[in-house]
Amino acid sequence: MASPTPLGLRRAVGLADFTTWKVGGPAQWFAEPDSGERLCALLSWARAEGLGSRVIGAGSNLLVSDAGLEGLILCNRRLQGADLDCSNGVIEAQAGEPIPTLARRAARAGLAGLEWSVGIPGTVGGAVVMNAGAQGGCTADVLESITVVDPNQPERPFRLQASELDFAYRHSRLQQEPLVVLSARFRLNPDQDPTEVSRRTSANLHSRTSSQPYQQPSCGSVFRNPEPHKAGQLIEGLGLKGLTIGGAQVSPIHANFIVNTGAASATEIDQLIATVQERVQAAHGITLHPEVKRLGPFGPIALAA
Ligand SMILES: Cc1cc2nc3c(=O)[nH]c(=O)nc-3n(C[C@H](O)[C@H](O)[C@H](O)COP(=O)(O)OP(=O)(O)OC[C@H]3O[C@@H](n4cnc5c(N)ncnc54)[C@H](O)[C@@H]3O)c2cc1C
């Protein structure tokens, strides 16, 4: 086996420290590349070793199994940085740049268009893959193009236009294809009043932190909204706020959040997801589909994401 040291590879790293739910077993191999070149080199290493690989961002939309994950897990949180061109509103951001940091920087520079995103604790790469959105805005609205790499050809990054990504509600084609996002180019509205853009950005953050359980580990909204219904309203209407399995609890503050009250396991969260799905199905005949991505082996209880 090739020597892992120069690439910063580590074995059996617990993933609970890399997910916002604070659950998840060990990655067989793990690394945190701080450049696109290093990330591609790690993908090449995994390929040469015959290992599967997966890139994660802030882990804010992930339920990682207690059994952990096989192969190489690459966490992008060190792949940060963004160049802002205030003359034309173009931002080129690295995949690991935190979205809230980018939103605040853009606002201070008088670039409008990312105000909705300030309360989403993910990275640029995760936001593109998930088409993250809030307050009536979403990633697809402001994305121009991305640079990606295919793990099977890590030496050849290439560019995709936003129009090629099949964006829909919390969906992009990247959820089905194993392409890795290295960077993203956004186009915002230049020449706006920085004070006003910053005010709107702060107001968005305030409205969220006052209505959602930001102090406890969670993954944000667990279920997609089954249009025309709101998942949170269906769950709350059945009196499920506060429902608890082990350390996992349907948030008493926002019914579409499941919080880790301290010592939850991924299995307990998974079981609570399944229980909520069963109750809503039985009462309304509506199937709630998880927005969160379940990674690794889980028991047979939960419905497929
Ligand atoms: C408190 C809280 C509030 C939230 N509010 C919102 C909200 O309002 N709106 C919303 O849409 N979401 C919300 N979320 C969910 C989450 O923050 C978003 O889905 C976010 O976009 C995920 O980004 P991430 O970097 O954490 O991705 P991760 O959770 O790490 O990964 C998500 C998926 O993207 C893949 N991925 C990540 N980075 C890359 C990359 N560079 N290349 C290829 N694949 C990649 C992963 O493999 C995984 O499949 C919230 C979460 C929390 C905890």
The ligand as an ORCA input file, in Angstrom:
! r2SCAN-3c Opt
* xyz 0 1
  C     -29.099     24.465     11.622
  C     -29.207     24.069     10.173
  C     -29.988     24.822      9.308
  C     -30.097     24.471      7.956
  N     -30.889     25.223      7.132
  C     -30.945     24.933      5.814
  C     -31.735     25.743      4.929
  O     -32.347     26.730      5.314
  N     -31.774     25.397      3.619
  C     -31.103     24.319      3.129
  O     -31.168     24.062      1.912
  N     -30.365     23.524      3.947
  C     -30.274     23.808      5.268
  N     -29.523     23.008      6.096
  C     -28.895     21.778      5.563
  C     -27.451     21.964      5.045
  O     -26.797     23.023      5.726
  C     -27.412     22.202      3.523
  O     -27.943     21.098      2.816
  C     -25.980     22.451      3.045
  O     -26.011     22.853      1.697
  C     -25.076     21.220      3.153
  O     -23.740     21.643      2.932
  P     -22.522     20.837      3.574
  O     -21.276     21.496      3.139
  O     -22.712     20.680      5.023
  O     -22.685     19.443      2.827
  P     -22.590     17.987      3.494
  O     -23.722     17.828      4.449
  O     -21.233     17.737      3.988
  O     -22.858     17.086      2.210
  C     -24.132     17.075      1.581
  C     -24.013     16.252      0.295
  O     -23.179     16.949     -0.622
  C     -22.037     16.167     -0.952
  N     -20.909     17.112     -1.072
  C     -20.525     18.060     -0.193
  N     -19.500     18.762     -0.691
  C     -19.220     18.246     -1.914
  C     -18.269     18.541     -2.924
  N     -17.377     19.519     -2.793
  N     -18.284     17.804     -4.066
  C     -19.180     16.811     -4.224
  N     -20.102     16.466     -3.300
  C     -20.119     17.188     -2.151
  C     -21.876     15.153      0.172
  O     -21.188     13.993     -0.238
  C     -23.343     14.883      0.509
  O     -23.915     13.976     -0.410
  C     -29.396     23.336      7.461
  C     -28.601     22.583      8.332
  C     -28.491     22.951      9.667
  C     -27.610     22.136     10.577
*
